[in-house]
Amino acid sequence: MTRADLIECISEKGRMNKARANLLVDAVFECMEHSLRQGEKIELRGFGTFQVRHYRPYAGRNPRTGQTVAVKPKRLPLFKASKDLAARINQRRGKKSA
């Protein structure tokens, strides 16, 4: 699903025009990004959690040359699906093939 697909789906299910659905998607993503930048954990019960994982600096290797390269510390977002979401996805898959 792309961002445009998400906007289309929200506009249909929410019975709103695409411009309003676009504003809604933008607002949700901005709020989530802001929370993650602050180091906060986002928990959406029944869906999953988003959190920032901190990586320490390390010595990596350039795969082309084999030369050692210093990799700077970084923070990356991490998503973990809830057990409910995983069960729903697997349950639907089973129903389609049956």
N, C-alpha and C positions, 0 to 999 in steps of 0.2 A: 504494500500500500504506500502510495506517495502522499506528500502533503496535500496535493490537489485532490486526491481520492478521499482523504480524511475530511477535507472541507466539504466536498460533495456529499459525503455520507452524513455529516453533521447537519448540513442544510436540509437534507431530506428528512432525517429522523426528527430534527428539532423544528421542522416547518418554518425555516427562516431563509432569507435570501443568502446568496453566497458571500456577499460583502460582510454581512453580520457574522456568518460562520467563520470567515477569514479573520475577523477581529477577535473572535473568541479563541481560535487556535493560536493566534499570535500572543494573546494575553496569557494563556495557559503556559505556553512555552517560555515566555519571558519570566513568569513567576517561578517556574521550575529552574530555569538557568540562574536566576538571582539566588535562589536557595542553595543550589549546588556551589555557586561561587563563594557563598558565605560558609561553606563547609557543612551545611545542614543535610540531614538525611530526609528523603521524601518517601513516605510510606502511603501507598494506595492500597488499602485493605481489599483483598480478593483479586488484586492485579499484580502487585510486586513492589519492590523498593528500588530507589535510585540513591546512590551515594557516591562520594568522591573517594577514589583510592589514591594514596600517595605512593609514589615510586622514588626510591633513593637513587642517587647518581651511581653509575656503574661504568665499567670499561667494556665496551662492545667491540665488535669487529666489523669492518667493512667486508661484505661477502665477496665483492669483486676483487679487492686487492689483498685481503687478509690483514690489513693494517688495523692496529688498535685505535679505537675512537672513544673519546670521553662522552658519555651520554649524560645530559643534565638531568637534575631531578624534575619530576613532572607530576601533575595531578590529572587523572582521567576519570570520567564518569563510568559507573558500573551499574548494570541493571540485573536484578535477580527476580525471576518470576515467583509468584506465590504458589503454594501447593494447590490452591483452588484453581488458579489459571491453568497450571500444568494439567490438572485433572480434567478441566473442561475441554482443553485442546485435544487431549488424548481420547476423551469420550466422544467428541464429535467425529474424530477421524475414524473411530471404530464403527460409528453408526453409518457413515457414508459407504464404507466398503462391505458392510453386511447386507 
